[in-house]
Every structure is written in C-alpha cells, then in structure tokens.
Amino acid sequence: MKIAFVGAGRLGQTLAAAFFEAGWAVTGVASRSAGSSDLLAKAAGAGCTVYRHPQEAVDAADLVFLTVPDDAIQSLASGLRWRQGQSVVHCSGATEVSVLAQAQEQGAQIGGFHPLQLFADPVLALPRVAGSSVAIEACEALLPTLTQLAESVGYRPITLPPGVRGRYHAATNYSASFLLSLLREACDLWNAFGVDDKTALAALLPLAHGTLDAAEARGLAGALSGPISRGDAGVVRRHVTDLAATSADAVEFYRTMARRQILLAKENGRLSPDDIARVEASLG
Ligand SMILES: NC(=O)c1ccc[n+]([C@@H]2O[C@H](COP(=O)([O-])OP(=O)(O)OC[C@H]3O[C@@H](n4cnc5c(N)ncnc54)[C@H](OP(=O)(O)O)[C@@H]3O)[C@@H](O)[C@H]2O)c1
C-alpha cells in the first residue's frame, strides 16, 4: 500500500515518520511549501517523492492523508481527482468525514484518523505515538486498513460513528486544555493573596498529577477525594462564602464544578442520601 501526505506540517511529519518506522511505504508528499515537504520526505525514508502539486501525490498513492488545516480540507479534497479503490482520510477531530464526499462520489473510500495527541513538535511527538489513542471513522471496507495502520505504530484505535464529531472533539478539551483553565482559576485565587504562578504551580501540579494517577488506578469515582467525597458540608459552605466575597464569577464556577463532583460522589456510593443532601444545600 502506497501512502501519500498532502500537507507536511507538525502532524503530517510525525505520522509519516511513524508509518515509515513501522515498515509502511510512504511514497509521496505535497505541501504548500517545498521546505515542509522536504522535512516530511526526510522523515519518511528514501522512497518518498516530493511532488509539486497535490494531484501528483494523489495519483501515485493508494491511501492519502490530507494533513492540512481543518479549514482547507474540504476545498482541497474537492479540487482533486480521485479514483475507484483509492482511500483518503483527514486527521481533524472536529471536521465531519462527509467533507470528503466529493472524493467518495468519484469512487474513493473516505475516513477520519484523529490522533488524541498534541503535535507541537514532530521530534517530541514521535516517541509519544505509541501508547496514544486514535479515533477512526471509516466505511466497513476502509476500517480494517486504518485499524491495522494505527496498531502497527502503537496507537490504540477507538471507532467513531458518523455525526458525533462536535461532541467528541469538545469532550477531548476537558482532558487537555480545559485542565489548564482549572489551574488558571486556582492560581488566580492564590495570586490574590500574593502567591505567584510559579510557586502556585509547584504546589498544585503534584496534586493534579496525583489525582490523574489515582483516576488511572481506580477510575473516576474511585479516585474522588476532598470535602465533597467525605460529606464535609461545613467545608464546602466555607468555600462558597469566601469565594462569594471574592467574585460572583468565582463562586458560580465553583458551584458548577461542585455539582458535577456531587454526581461523582453519588456514583462512588460512600455517602448516604442525607450526606449528599447536606452537601447540596451547602452550595447555596
Ligand atoms: N497539531 C496537533 O496537535 C493535531 C492533533 C490532532 C489532529 N490535528 C489535525 O491535523 C491536521 C493538520 O494539523 P497540523 O497541526 O499538522 O497543522 P500545521 O502544522 O499547520 O500543518 C499544516 C500543513 O498543511 C500545509 N497546507 C496548508 N494548506 C495547504 C493546501 N491548501 N495544500 C497543501 N498543503 C497545505 C501547510 O503548508 P506549508 O507547506 O506551507 O508548511 C502545513 O505544512 C489538522 O486537521 C488538525 O486538526 C492536529
């Protein structure tokens, strides 16, 4: 199977290198600039040809990865000629696979291959491929090929049904950049009484790591700790009172998080219905 990449940025370069290292034939690349294409070709071994036009890369390949910015996927795919038996996938999390419909109408199999990983720098990203997950959406004929490709580089494949990408991708934010927003909120509260970000993060990040380790070992409800998990309604009331004196926004944010945590406490099953009711009441 000849694999080509159109778009030779951070993700394209990393995937091309991973596929090459796993023994796949990455045979072509085309990008906007020759410099990016050359970098991908270097990572993908001697058999990778740099094409000036994406159509040349597509014509010479069996499976084409469109690793361009999300906004460019549909217009790029629609402007290219596709053939029966060929496959084309994009790597976006949020963009529906149906943006490749014109390629499908011409006989190509279409799909999505979204790695759940950050690709800030290809050199740093490559060793993290193995052990990460990839969300695959594809027709029945293409699914086994993409699954095999994923497993060969150490990705754990998960299968996405069509039409769920908005929810799917929004949810990934909760385990990635939204964690930063939580830590920002915590640092802001400490900044207000003179603790700078560096000192705050040095104290808070070990708590965060410990929580994630516990979630990995015991599941989400099993890892729950803190006043809500103990039914300590007095402590929760104190939090609410002090945050309300800080700002309406801070106390509302706390209440939203606390209500979600009460759901986890119910799932955990350690608290009685009376304990839960007292904690709920303490939120005001
Ligand atoms: N980065 C991540 O962490 C990450 C994670 C998961 C999924 N993804 C997905 O992966 C895809 C690519 O993201 P990325 O981070 O690799 O982006 P990127 O680093 O900006 O790379 C995009 C590449 O596409 C090239 N390009 C742009 N428009 C083009 C066009 N019309 N024709 C041909 N090439 C074109 C760019 O040109 P040049 O040749 O000028 O460089 C660049 O090399 C996106 O769909 C993104 O959602 C990214």
The ligand as an SDF file (V2000), in Angstrom:
LIG
                    3D

 48 52  0  0  0  0  0  0  0  0999 V2000
   -1.1230   19.5580   15.8260 N   0  0  0  0  0  0  0  0  0  0  0  0
   -1.8900   18.8030   16.5760 C   0  0  0  0  0  0  0  0  0  0  0  0
   -1.6790   18.7260   17.7870 O   0  0  0  0  0  0  0  0  0  0  0  0
   -3.0180   17.9920   15.9810 C   0  0  0  0  0  0  0  0  0  0  0  0
   -3.5720   16.9400   16.7430 C   0  0  0  0  0  0  0  0  0  0  0  0
   -4.5860   16.1650   16.1910 C   0  0  0  0  0  0  0  0  0  0  0  0
   -5.0760   16.4720   14.9210 C   0  0  0  0  0  0  0  0  0  0  0  0
   -4.5300   17.5020   14.2010 N   0  0  0  0  0  0  0  0  0  0  0  0
   -5.0840   17.7840   12.8620 C   0  0  0  0  0  0  0  0  0  0  0  0
   -4.0790   17.5730   11.8790 O   0  0  0  0  0  0  0  0  0  0  0  0
   -4.3090   18.4450   10.7830 C   0  0  0  0  0  0  0  0  0  0  0  0
   -3.0130   19.2070   10.4860 C   0  0  0  0  0  0  0  0  0  0  0  0
   -2.6720   19.9510   11.6360 O   0  0  0  0  0  0  0  0  0  0  0  0
   -1.1550   20.4030   11.9190 P   0  0  0  0  0  0  0  0  0  0  0  0
   -1.1040   20.7950   13.3570 O   0  0  0  0  0  0  0  0  0  0  0  0
   -0.1900   19.4150   11.3930 O   0  0  0  0  0  0  0  0  0  0  0  0
   -1.0950   21.7450   11.0430 O   0  0  0  0  0  0  0  0  0  0  0  0
    0.1930   22.5160   10.5410 P   0  0  0  0  0  0  0  0  0  0  0  0
    1.4020   22.1830   11.3570 O   0  0  0  0  0  0  0  0  0  0  0  0
   -0.2000   23.9370   10.3960 O   0  0  0  0  0  0  0  0  0  0  0  0
    0.4410   21.8830    9.0980 O   0  0  0  0  0  0  0  0  0  0  0  0
   -0.4370   22.0490    8.0430 C   0  0  0  0  0  0  0  0  0  0  0  0
    0.3530   21.8280    6.7600 C   0  0  0  0  0  0  0  0  0  0  0  0
   -0.5360   21.8920    5.6400 O   0  0  0  0  0  0  0  0  0  0  0  0
    0.0740   22.6770    4.6420 C   0  0  0  0  0  0  0  0  0  0  0  0
   -1.0180   23.2770    3.8440 N   0  0  0  0  0  0  0  0  0  0  0  0
   -1.8830   24.2530    4.2310 C   0  0  0  0  0  0  0  0  0  0  0  0
   -2.7880   24.4680    3.2760 N   0  0  0  0  0  0  0  0  0  0  0  0
   -2.4820   23.6190    2.2630 C   0  0  0  0  0  0  0  0  0  0  0  0
   -3.0420   23.3790    0.9980 C   0  0  0  0  0  0  0  0  0  0  0  0
   -4.1200   24.0260    0.5680 N   0  0  0  0  0  0  0  0  0  0  0  0
   -2.4700   22.4260    0.2150 N   0  0  0  0  0  0  0  0  0  0  0  0
   -1.3880   21.7270    0.6470 C   0  0  0  0  0  0  0  0  0  0  0  0
   -0.8190   21.9230    1.8360 N   0  0  0  0  0  0  0  0  0  0  0  0
   -1.3510   22.8580    2.6250 C   0  0  0  0  0  0  0  0  0  0  0  0
    0.9140   23.6910    5.3670 C   0  0  0  0  0  0  0  0  0  0  0  0
    1.7900   24.2880    4.4920 O   0  0  0  0  0  0  0  0  0  0  0  0
    3.3570   24.5160    4.3700 P   0  0  0  0  0  0  0  0  0  0  0  0
    3.8030   23.5650    3.3170 O   0  0  0  0  0  0  0  0  0  0  0  0
    3.4550   25.9520    3.9790 O   0  0  0  0  0  0  0  0  0  0  0  0
    4.0090   24.2550    5.6880 O   0  0  0  0  0  0  0  0  0  0  0  0
    1.4450   22.8680    6.5230 C   0  0  0  0  0  0  0  0  0  0  0  0
    2.6230   22.1770    6.2190 O   0  0  0  0  0  0  0  0  0  0  0  0
   -5.4820   19.3500   11.1530 C   0  0  0  0  0  0  0  0  0  0  0  0
   -6.6590   18.8070   10.5910 O   0  0  0  0  0  0  0  0  0  0  0  0
   -5.5340   19.2290   12.6760 C   0  0  0  0  0  0  0  0  0  0  0  0
   -6.8360   19.4150   13.2100 O   0  0  0  0  0  0  0  0  0  0  0  0
   -3.5080   18.2700   14.6990 C   0  0  0  0  0  0  0  0  0  0  0  0
  1  2  1  0
  2  3  2  0
  2  4  1  0
  4  5  1  0
  4 48  2  0
  5  6  2  0
  6  7  1  0
  7  8  2  0
  8  9  1  0
  8 48  1  0
  9 10  1  0
  9 46  1  0
 10 11  1  0
 11 12  1  0
 11 44  1  0
 12 13  1  0
 13 14  1  0
 14 15  2  0
 14 16  1  0
 14 17  1  0
 17 18  1  0
 18 19  2  0
 18 20  1  0
 18 21  1  0
 21 22  1  0
 22 23  1  0
 23 24  1  0
 23 42  1  0
 24 25  1  0
 25 26  1  0
 25 36  1  0
 26 27  1  0
 26 35  1  0
 27 28  2  0
 28 29  1  0
 29 30  1  0
 29 35  2  0
 30 31  1  0
 30 32  2  0
 32 33  1  0
 33 34  2  0
 34 35  1  0
 36 37  1  0
 36 42  1  0
 37 38  1  0
 38 39  2  0
 38 40  1  0
 38 41  1  0
 42 43  1  0
 44 45  1  0
 44 46  1  0
 46 47  1  0
M  CHG  2   8   1  16  -1
M  END
$$$$
